[in-house]
Amino acid sequence: MIKLHPETGQAIATLINTIDASVIMYTGECDTATFCYYMANEFKAIITLTEEYGIPHTGYAQAVKGMKMDMYANATL
């Protein structure tokens, strides 16, 4: 078994938690700005997970496509 450095493991766990929390936040009742913000958070976490840590995610292509759109790239709360 290959063990990750604790900081790397924590960073990966944080990204996975960010993806999960973002889904919870944007599936609730929210306005467009809130939806876009949490979708962008999810997209960023997926992209980081794949590009920085080499962990493939089925949503990667959609995340990259989404982050090219102004509504997600410039999303704020």
Summary of the structure (lengths in Angstrom):
residues: 77
radius of gyration: 13.3
end to end distance: 41.7
largest distance: 45.0
contacts: 194
relative contact order: 0.15
helix: 73%
strand: 0%
